[in-house]
Amino acid sequence: MTSSAFPSEPAAAHHDPSAREAVSDRIDHELRAEVRLLGSLLGTVLAEAGGPALLDDVERLRALTIAAYEGEGASLEDAEALVAAFTPARAEEVARAFTVYFHLANLAEEHHRVRVLRTRDGADLDAPAESLGAAYDHLVAEIGEDAAAERLRRLRFHPVLTAHPTEARRRAVASAIRRVGELLAEREELLRLAPAADPAELDRRLAEQIDVLWRTSPIRTTRPTPLDEVRSAMNVFDQTLFEVVPRVYRQLDDRLQGREAGLAPAVAPAFVRLGSWIAGDRDGNPFVTAETTAAAAGIAAEHVLLGLERAATRVGRSLTLAEDGTPASPEVRELWAAQQRLAPEVTAGIGTRAPDEPHRRVLLVIAARLRATREGDATLAYGSPEELLAELRLVQASLAAAGAHRSANGELQGLVWQVETFGFHLAELEVRQHSEVHRRVLAELAEAEPGAERSELAAEVLAVFRTIAELQRRGGLRAARRYIVSFTQSADDLANVFRLAEAALGDEAPVLDVIPLFETFADLEASTDILDGMLQLPQVQRRLAETGRAVEVMLGYSDSSKDVGPVAATLALDAAQARIAAWAERNDIELTLFHGRGGALGRGGGRTNEAVLAQPPGSVDGRFKVTEQGEVIFARYGDPDIAARHLEQMAAATLLAGSPENEQRNREAGARFAGLAARLDEASRARFFALVKAEGFAPWFARVTPMEEVGLLALGSRPARRGLSVSSLEDLRAIPWVFAWTQARINLTGWFGLGTALAAVGDEELLRRAYREWPLFASMIDNVEMSLAKADDRLAERYLALGDREELAALVLDELALTREWVLRASGHDELLAEQPVLQRAVRLRSPYVDALSLLQLRALRAVREEQTAGATPDEHELRLLLLAVNGIAAGLQNTG
């Protein structure tokens, strides 16, 4: 299977256009060569596995969909006819072939993106808004050195890993892809060092791993458990985050200190904090229990303590500084004496190996104590990460006093940063539960006779608080203290958490920061009234006094979009943030807004760093917290270079968002275009309601998309819906709502209603001025352009025809055409993604391949729907083909959920 090269889609979202294109042009031939190599090897594997006829069928379908997409003679009907002629077995093989191809193309793009990043770094092509060092320089120029340094000191970027089921790949598939990637990197390095070398052996090994990938079933046979999801996230920590985070801090410190970097104490703060909902989010997930939450915390602690132990051992072994030239300070001598009293056997062995190397001795004992902490040896274990930090800083001070500044501020500082960032818990485990569950349990407790046996639900809810208390005893408050209340509708919903904690443990209840989650439009509108009530709760008052009046508020992007449509939800979220920021200022609150964004545009996805810069004044203030879920975790944190770049971008945007210049721009634009916002809100909402409130919409939606069938895929531990049917959208989770529309090549959740809203305004000059001057509007238009570019009218029409509701199909298709027309008018672009040529070309080159999978899915979906109409059980081959295509389309479109 061969193809044109695929330019790096993600690269377009991360670099200044002119710099990006210059870099990309220089190395694009490497990407093309890699795609040709991988495609050729896949073709060889297909021919070996299925004979030349399989490869021929794949090539014929590929040629037809490309010709149909480009209007070169063939029509989509010709491709449909070929798909219809495939036997069930052949259709499955072809679907798997295209899916594997996308996995390989995605891998090549990731390599390309890393090359672009490395070449850019070498050419110093950072854009000011995306380089953390340059962002700091910009801030200094605006507000002065002292004020900028204080803002940098308070900087926080807080990604929270979640296990939403949008990562369609099996772990076995991901592992096979990773092995291909390692071999590809090895091949690239070989040819870089020796251009005339023969890579035949590496090509043979690549073919072997591609054959493994081809022969690995892409569909999970069992649903992953919450602890499986925890272990998947731990892979990201082990492979990238543990080492990448101090690397990002070091780059900033080098930029800030210049020639003094490494000689003077570090000034770069440890600004990353990691959170996790995995095995803590129990809203609608019956498989998350108090027991799994405790186990998840244990797994995370094991990983971070092992990482710290290894880092301390590495640093200790390198500190071979002799006593005569680098004497220990009195404090370090006292520390060594205390270590000898605490662990005489350990220190005796270490003292024998390093009799004249005092700093080495102390660090190796620290490593031994970290091992004891991990193994639960209470005699030697550290009581807290703060105790460890105090010892590390004693060693730093001793080295500096002895003149060994580089040893004090080098790798040892990296270990300090790791402890400051990850503690002994790695990621703070956050609990989330639905407000209605709390009400039900409290009602049961109120009605129960003394000593009566509790329901399974009540017992489980109360057990969670005992688990949180135990985690706090073992790992301190940072280990687990946040409790998020889904669908917060009143201050009483927050008070209920404290009532339940008291019911579980009385005076021994854990310390809790209860966080309201505002998800629906009505809840967003009522947010500040609810927060006023929250401030009156005595438990909240106590926490305000303990935390310096810190309050966290979470905003839900997914359900608000499903509630009122993407346009009205975007505007409502912006208005709510402005109101909440003003509320925080009135009440002297240090506010952190927690953004529940997903990967897809219908769930708040898009360019996160640009979204940060578009936030209302006062709503960021140097702190940005956001969910990272599904495929987004691996896309942003799976590769060290990409992870470092993402962290840098997000920190830079968080730092700059609160600058006077940025806040003034957003404040003035919000006021200037308030009337436009009101018109967009009203018109888009009416259009959205005309669709989703139409009689029979929910079952129609389930028929024209593979929504029901997606629920059959073992994508994640959490069920796809809250209820047992799709008679109502309220029972459907926002994730499959978005995922299903994406699968149907419509992407409705990212744009529906915008065309009508823009047309209702009708003033092109006003819209173009808003696009130039109003960051929120520009971000929305740019995101919709991407969503529209990945939609396809021809395929959308075929999916919609499955529903036998011509009026609803026409409503969707008319809005799609209208939105495309008016988005281009508003942006002033001649075509979609005109200002993002690399992304535009990537979408165009990918789309025909996704078309092939969509046609295979449509074949299966039609057969399944016909069988359902007849009351028959769907054919297992067609159902399997449908699910195989789901995996392939997700791989092809990438930002799916």
N, C-alpha and C positions, 0 to 999 in steps of 0.2 A: 504494500500500500504506500504510494508515494504522494507527495503533495507539495504545494508551495510552502515557503516558510511562514510561520506565524509570528509576527512581531509581538513584543511583550505587552500584553494588555495592561497588567498592573503598572508597568513603568510609566504609562501615561498619567497615572494618578499621583505620581510622586516626584515629578521633576519640572523645572522651568522648561517651557516648550522649546525655546531656541537652544538651550544647553542640552536638553534631552535629545533633540533631533541630531545635533552635531555628534554627540557621543554615539547614538544609535546607528547613524550612518556609517561610522567607522567600524563598528563591530557586527553589523547586521548580517554580514556574510557568514559569521560564525554560527549564528542562530539558524540560518538557512541550511548550513551544512549539517548541523545536528539534527534538524527535523528530517532532512533527506536521509541521513544515516539511520535514524530510528524507524522512519517509515519503511525504508528498504529492508531492514532487519525484520520488522513486523510482517512485511510481505513474504519474506522467506519462511517465517514461522507459520503463517497461514497456509502457504502452499504445502509445507511439510505435514501440517496437521490435518488439513481438509482436502488436499490435492489442488491442482491448478484451477479446478472449477470453482472452488471457494474464492480464491483470489480474484478470479475473473468476475464472479458475481459482485464482489465488493467493489471492484474497479468500475464495473458498468453502472452500479448505483451511484457511485461517487461522481462519475462523469455526467450522468443525467441530472443530478441535483445541482452541480456546478453550472451546467449549461442553462438549466431552468432559472437559476438565481440570477445569472448574468444576461438572460434573454438572448441566448445564442442558439436558437432553433428548437431545442428540446423544451417540453413543457413539464410542469409538475405532474400532470396526468401520466406522462410517459414513465416517470419514476414510480408513481403509484402502481401502474400496471406491472412493472417489474417486481415490486414488493409483493403484490397480490399473487404473483406466480410462484413465489418461493414456497417450498415445503415448510412445515412448521420448524423442522430441525434446521433448515438452511436459514430461515428468518432469524432464529436465535443466534446462529453463528455469525451472521452479518451484523446483528446488533452488538454482539460482543466485540467484533473486530473494530467497529467504529468507536466503541467505548474505550478499548485499549488504546486506540490511536489518540483519543483525547487525553488520556492519562499521560502518554508519552509527549504529546505536544505541550501539555501544561508543564511537564517537567522541563522540557527544553526552554520554555518561556521563563521559568523560574531561574534557570541557569543564565539566561540572557539578562534577566533583571539584575542578578548579582553582578554580572560583568559591567552593566551600565553603572551600577552603584560604585563599583571599585574604580572604574575609569573616571567617573565624575569626581570621586574623592581625590584621585591623582591629579586631576585638572583643576581642582578647586572651583567646581561649578555649583556650589550651594546657592540656592535661592534664599534671600534673607528671612522669609517667613518660615522656612523649613529647616534651617540650620539653627541648632540651639545656641551655639556661640554667637552667631550673627544676630539672632533674636535678642540676646542679652545686650549686645552692643547697641542695637536699635533702642532698647529700653533705656540704657544709660544716656543716650543722646536726648531722649524725651524727658526723663525725670531725674537724672543725675545718678552718680555712682552709688551713693549711700542708699537711696530709695530703691534702686534697681537690685542692689545686693540683698536688701531685706526681702524683696519680692522673690528673688531666686531662692533664698533660704526657706521660704514658706511654700515653694512650688511642690505640688503633688499631682502625679498622674497615676490613676488607680484603675487598671483594667481588672475586670471580674470575669473569670472563666465560667461559662455555662455549658450545659450539655444538651441544648436544644437539638432535636433530631433533624439536622439539615446536612450533616456529613454523611453522604450516601455511600461512601466507600467502606468496605470491610477493612478491619485492621490488617488482615492478611494481604489484601490488595495494596494497602498503603505501604506495608513492609516491602513488598516486591518492587513497588515504584521507588522506594528509597534505595534499594540495592542497585537498581538501574541508574539512579542518580549518582551514587557513589562511583560506579564504574565510568559514567560519563565524565565526571570530574577528574577521575584518574587518567582517562584518555586525553582530556584537554591539557592536563599538566604535562603528560608525556610529550605531546606534540609542541607544547610551548618551550620545553627545555631542549627537545631534539626534533626539530621540524621534519627531518628526513627519516625519523624512526618509523618502523612498521607496527601499526596498532592491531595487527591481525589477532593476537591473543586476546586483547581486550574486546575486540569486536566479537570474537567467539563467546566470551563470557557475557557480553551484552545480549547476544542472541539467546543464550541459555536462560538469562533472567527474564527476557521478554517472553520466551516460551513458558516459563513458570507463570508469568502474569497472565498470559492467554489461557492457561489451563486452570487457573485459580478461579473458582466460582465467584462472581461478583456479588451474589446475593447471600446475605447472612441467613443461616438456617435457624438461628436462635437470636432472640432479642438480647442486646447487651444489658447487663445489670448496671445499677448505678456505680458499683465498685469497678466494673470494667471501664466505665467512662472516666472514673478517677485515674485509673492506671494509664489510660490514653493521654490524659492531660499531663501526667507525671513525665511521660516521654518528652514532651515539649520542654518542661522544666530542666530535665537532665541534659538534653541535647543542646539547648540554646540558652534559656533564660538565666540559668545560674551563672554562666560565664559572660553572657552578653550584657547584663545590667551593669556590672562594674566597668565593663569596657566603655559603655556609653558615658558613665560618670567620668572615667579617665579622659576621654576625648574632650569633654567639657572643661575639665580641670586644666588640661594642656592648653586649651584655647584661652582660658581666663588668666592663667599664670605665665604663659609664654616661657621665657628662659628659666624662670624660677620653678617651673613644673617639675615635681620629683625632688626638689631641694627643700621647698617650703611645705608646711602642712597643707593638706588638700582643702580647697575652698568649695569644691563642687558638692552640693548636698545629695544625700541618698533620697531622690525625689519619687521613686517608684514604690508603690505599695500594691501587692497582688491580693486579689480576693477570689473566692470560688463559691459558686452555687452548687457545684457538682456533689450530689449526695446530701445537699443541704436544702435544696429547693423541693419542697414536698407539695406544692400547690398542684393538685390534680395528678400527682404521681404516687400511687399506692405502694410502689416499690422502694420509696425512700422512707426509711424508718429511723428511729433514734439509734438503733444498733448500727445501721449503715452509715449514719452521720459520724458516730464515734469511730467506726472503722476507717472512714475516709480521712478523718483527722490524723489517725495513727499512721496511715500510709504516707500522707504528706509530711508528717514529722520525720518518719524514717528516711525519706528522700532528702530532706533539707539537712538533717543532722549528718547523714552520710556524706553529703556534699561538703559541709563545713569541716567535717573530720578530715576528709581527703585534702581540702585546701589548707587546713592548718598543718597537716603533716608535710605537704609540699613546701610551704613557707618555712616551717621549722627546719627541715632538712637543708634548706638553702642558706640559713642564717649561720654559716660556719665562721662567724667573726670571733676571733680569739680575744680572750680576756685582757691580754696585755695591751692590745691596740684599741679595743672597744669595750671598756669596762662597764659592767652593769651598774645601774643606779641603786641607791639603797632600797628604793621601793621594789625593784625587781629582785634584789637579794632577799628581801622579806617575803616576796611572793614565792620564790624558790623554797625558802624554809617552810612556808605554809604548805606547799605542795608535798614536801618531804614528809611532813607530819600526816598529811591526808592520805598519801599513797606511797608508803615507803618502798614497796616492792617495785612499783612502776618507776619511781625516781632513781632507785638504785641502778636499774638496768640502763636508764637513759644517762645517768651521771657517769657510768662506766664508758659509754660510747662517746660522750661529749664532755669530758672533764673540764676543759678550758673554754667552753663555748656557752656562756650563761644564757644568752638569748635563745639559742637553739634548744637548750634544755627546757626552758620554760614553755616554748611553743610546742614541743613534742608532748609535754605533759598536758597542755591544753587540748591537744588532739586526742590524747588518751581519755581525758574527761568527757570530750564530746562523744567518743565511742561509748563510754559508760552511760551518758545521757540517753543515747539511742537505744542501748540495751536494757535500760531500766535499772541500772545499778545505783541504788539510792545513796550508797556511801560516797561514790565519786562524782555523781551526776551534778551538773550545774542546776541551780535553782531557777535561773532565768537567763535570757539572752543578755540582759543588762549586766549581770555578773561577768559573763564572758567578755562583753565590750570593755568593761572596766579593766580587765586584765590585759587585753590587747592594747589598750591605750597606755597602760603602764609601760609595756614593752616599747611602744612607739616613742614615748617620751624619753626612755632610757637610751635608745639608739640615737635619738636626736641630740641628747645631752653629750653623748660620746663622739658626736661629729659624723655619725653614720646616717646622714639625712636621707640618702637614696634608699637605704634599706628600711628606714622608718616610714617613708612615704611611697614606697613601691608596691610590691605584691602584698605586703602586710596591710596596706591601706585598702587594697582590693578585698581582702578578707573582712576588714571592718565594714566596708560598704555592704558586703553580702549579709553580714549579721544585721546591720541596720535595716536592710530592705526586707529580708525574709524571716528574721527572728528564728525561733525554733519550730515555727508552725508552717512556714513556707507561704501559705496563702490563708488569709482570714476566712474561715468557713462561715458563710452567712446562711441563715435559716429564712425560708419564705413559706408563708401559709396564707390561705384564703380567709378573708374576714368572716365569711359565712361559717366556716368550720369552727372558728373560735366561738361564734354565737351559739352554735348547736351544742358544743361541749359545755359551755357555761350554763345553758338552759338545762342540760341533763344533770349537771352537778347541783343546780338549784332545786331540782325536783326530786333528787335521789334521797332515799332514806339513809340515815347514818349507817355506815358499814356495808351499804349495798354494793354489789359488784358493778364495776364500771364497764361501759361498752368498749369494744376494741378500739374505736376511734378515740374516745376520751382517754383511755389508758395510753395510747400512743402519743397523743398531743401533750399530755402531762410528762411523759417520759422524755420528750425532747428537752424540756427545761432542766431535767436532771442531767442529761447529757451535756448541755451547755455549761452547767455549773462544774461538771467534772473536767471539761476541756479547759475552763478557766483556771481551775486548781493546778492542772498539769502544765499549761502553756501560757498563763497570764491572760489579761483581758484581750490582747491582740489576737489570740487564737480564735475566739468566738464571742462576739458581743452584739452583733447587728442582727436584728429580727425584723424582717420586711413583711408588711401586711398588704397582700394583694387586695385590690378593689376596696381601698380605704374610702369610706363614705362619710365618716364622722369621727370626731375625736374619741368617741366611745369605742370605736374599733381599735384604737391604739391602747386605750385604758384596759381593754379586754386582755391584752397580752400580759400586762402586769398582774391582772387578777388571776390568770391561769398560772403564771409563775409562782404566785403566792399559794395557790391551791396545791401546786406540786411540791413546794419546798418550804413554805412558810417564811420564816425569817432568814432562811438559808438560800433564798432565791438568788439566781445569778444576777450580775450587773448587766443590764440590757440597754442598748440604744435602739428604740423601736422606731422604725422608718416607715412613714406612709408611702404607699405606691399609688399614684394617681394615674388611672388608665383610661377611663372613659371621658368623653367631653364634659359630661355633667360634673364628674369628680375634679377635673382640671379647673372648671369654672369655680367650684366651691373650695378650692385648695387653701386659700389664705384664711377663710373662715374656719376650716378644719384645723389649720395650724394654730390659729388663735386659741382654739379650745385645747389643743395639745399642750400649749405653754402653761395652762392652768393645772395640769396633772402634777401632783407632788413628786412622783418619781422622775418626771422630766425636769422639774425644777432642781432636784438634787443633782441630776446628771449635768445640767447647764452649769452649775457651780463647780463641778469637778472637771469639766472639759473646757472651761473658758467660753461657755455659751456656744458650743459647736452643735449644729443641727444638720442632719442629712435628710434630703427629700428625694424620692425616686419618681421619675416620669416614665410612663409606658408609651412607647411609640407604636407597638403592634396593635393593641386593642383600640387605641384612639383612632388609628387609621381605619380599622375595620368598622369602627363606630360611626364616623362621619365622613370618611373618604380621605385620601392622602393630602389634598390641598387644605381642606379645613383643619385637619389634624396638625399639619405643619404650622399653620397660623395660630391654632389654639395652644400648641405647645410653646410657641414663642411668646404669646401673650401671657401664658401661665408663668413662664420663667421670669418675665419682667415683673409680674405682680409679686411673685415669691421673693425675688431679689429686693424689691422695695419693702416688702414685709420684713425681711431679714434686717435691712438697714434701720427700719423704725424700731425694731426690738433688740438692736445691738447683738445680732446673731452672726456667728461665723458660719456661713452657709456652704454646704457642698450639695450640688445637684447631681444626682445619679441618673444617667441616661440609659434607659433600657432599649438600646438600638440593636437591631439585628443586622445580618449581612446583606439582605436584599433591600432594594429601594422602598418596597412597601412596608419595611420594618425599620425605617430610619437609616438604611445603609447609604453608601455613597462616600464621598471624600470627607472622612471624619475631621481631618485637620482644618478644612475649609469651614465645616459646620461649626467647629469650636470658635473660629474667628467671627462667625456670623451671630453668635449668641447675644442676647440683650445685655446692656450695661449692668455690671454688678453680679451677673449670674455665674461667672466663672471665677474671677478673683484669685487666680493662681491655683485652682483646684478643679480637676476634671476627672470624673469617675464614669466608667462606661462598661457595659457588658460586651464581652468578646465570645461569640458562640459559634458552634458548628464548624463549618469549613473555614470560617474566618480565623479561628485559633491557629490552624495549621498554615493558612495562607500568610498570616502576619508574623507568626512566631516560629514557624518550622525551620527556617533557614537563619543562621546567625547574622548574616549581613542584612537581610530583609528585616529581621526583628530589631536590629540596632537602628536601622533607618526609621522604622515605624515609631519606636520609642522616642527617638530624637524629634521627629516631626510633631508628635503629639505633645511632647513637653514644650517645644518651641511655640506651638499654637496656644497652649494653655498659658504660657508666660506672656505672650503678646495680646491675648484676648482682653486682658484688663488694662492695657496701656491707654492713656488718655486719648490718644489719636484714634485707636480702634473703637473705644467706647463712644467717643463723640460721633464717629461716622455712623455707627449703628443706631445711636440715639436719634440723631437728626434724620436719618433715613426712615426709621420707624415712624417718626412724627410726620414726615413729609408724605409718606405713602400710606398713611393710616386709612384714608378713604379708599384707596385701591385695595388694600387688604380686606376691608369690609365687603367690597363688591365681589372679590374673588371668593371669599368665604361663603357668602350667601348663594351665589350662582353655582359653585362647585358642589356645595352640600345638597342643593335641590336636585341636581343632576344625579348625584350618587344615590340619593334616596329613591329617585325614580327607578333605579335599577334594583337595589338590594331590598327595597320594600315592596317590590312587585309581587303579586300573589304567586306562590309556588317558586320563588326565586331559589331558595336553598336546595330543594331537590333538583332543580334545573342545573344549578352550579355543580352539584355532585355528579350529574350525568354528562356534562360537557367537558369535564376535566377528570383526570385520574385521582381525584381527591380520596375517594373511598379506597382505591387500590393502593395508594401511597401508605395508607394506614396498615396495609398488610406487610409492608417492608419493615424488617427489624432494624430501623434506623437508630432508635434510641430507646432508653428504658421508659420514657414517659409516653402515655397514650396520646393519640393525635387529637382526641376531643374529650370534652368533659362528660358528655352524655352518651347515649347509646345510638343516637340517630343524628341525621343532619336536617331535621325538620326546621331547625332554627339556627341562625348564624351565632346566636349567643352561646350555643353549646360547642361551637367549633373553635379550636385554638387558632390564634393568628398565624402560627407558623405554617400548618398545612394549608390555610387560606392563601397565603402568599405562594407557597411551594407549588400548589396545584395550578394556579394561574400562570406561573412561570413555565411549568411543564407544557401547558397548552399553547405556549408561544404568544401569549397575550400580554402578560405582565401587567394586568389591569390594576393591581394594587399600587403600582408606582405612579400612575398618571391619570386614572379615570376622574373626570370632572374638570380637569384643568382646561381642556379645549373650550368647553362651554363657558367657563369662567372668563378666560381671556377674550373670547368672542363677545361676551356680554359687556366687557369694558370697551372693546372696539377701538381704542385710541392707541395706534401703533407707536406713536412718538412717546406717549406716556409709558408704555410698556418697555420700550427700549431704554428710556431714561432710568426706569426702575431697575432694569437689568444691569446698567452701568453703575448705579449709585447705591442700590439696596442689596447688601450681601446676602440676606436671607432669600430674597427673590432670585438672585443670580444662582445661588446654590440649588434652589428648587428646580429652576429651569435646566441647569446643567445635568442634574440627576435624572430628570425626566427625559432629556435627550438620550442618555445612555439606556434608559429603560425602553424607550421607543425604538432605538437602534437594534435592540435584541428581540423586539416583537416582530411578527411577520403576519401581514394581513392574509396571505394565501392560506397559511396553515391555520391561523385563528379561525377563518371562515369554516374550515373543515371540522375543527373541534366543536365550534358553536352549532353546527348543523346536526350534531348528535342529539340535541335537546328538543327538537320539534317545537321550538318557540321562536318563530321568525321575528317577532317584534322585539324580543330580548336580544337576539343575535344582532339585529339591525341597530339597536341602541348601542351595543358595544362597538360594532364596526364603525358606525357613524362618529362616535366619540373618539375613536382611535384616529380616524382621518382628520377630524377637526383639531384634535390636540396636536397632531404632527404639523398641521398647517400653521396654527397659531403659536406654537413654540418657536418655530423658525421665524415667524414675524417678530416675536418678542425679542429673540436673541439677535436678530439681524443676520443670521447665518443663512448661507445658500443651501446647506444640507446638514443633516444631523451629524454632530461631532466634528464639525468643520474646524473647530479650534483645538481638536485633540486628534491629529492625523494618525498617530501611532495606534491609539485605541480604535479609531474609525477603521483602519486597515485590518486590525486584528478581528473586529466584529465581522467585517465583510468576508474575510477568509475563513472564519469559523462557521459562519451561518449555513453554507450549503451542507456541511458535514452534520450539523445539528438537524437540518432539514431531513436528511436521510433517516436519522433516528426517530424524528417526529412522524414520518410516514410509516415506519415500522410500528410505532406506538399506536398510531391511528388505526392501522390494520387490526391490531389486537383489541383496541378499545371498541371498535365497531362490532367485532365478533362478540365480545363480552356483553355489550349493551343489548345486542339482539337476543342473546341467550337469556339475559335478565328479563327482558320484555316478555319472552316466551315462558318465563318461569322455570327455565332450565338452569342447571349448575354450569357456571362458566367452564369452558374447556381449559384444562390445566396448561396446555402448551401455549395457548393465546395469553393466558394470565401471566405465565412466566415471561413471555416475550414482552408484555406490557411492563413488567417490573424491571426487566433487563434494560429496556429503553429509558425508564426513569433514571437509572444509574448513569446511562450514557449522556442523556440530556443535561443532568446536573453537572457532569464533568465538563460538558461542552460550554454551558452558559456560565459556570463558576459561581457567580453570586446569586444563589438560588433561594436561600431562606434566612 
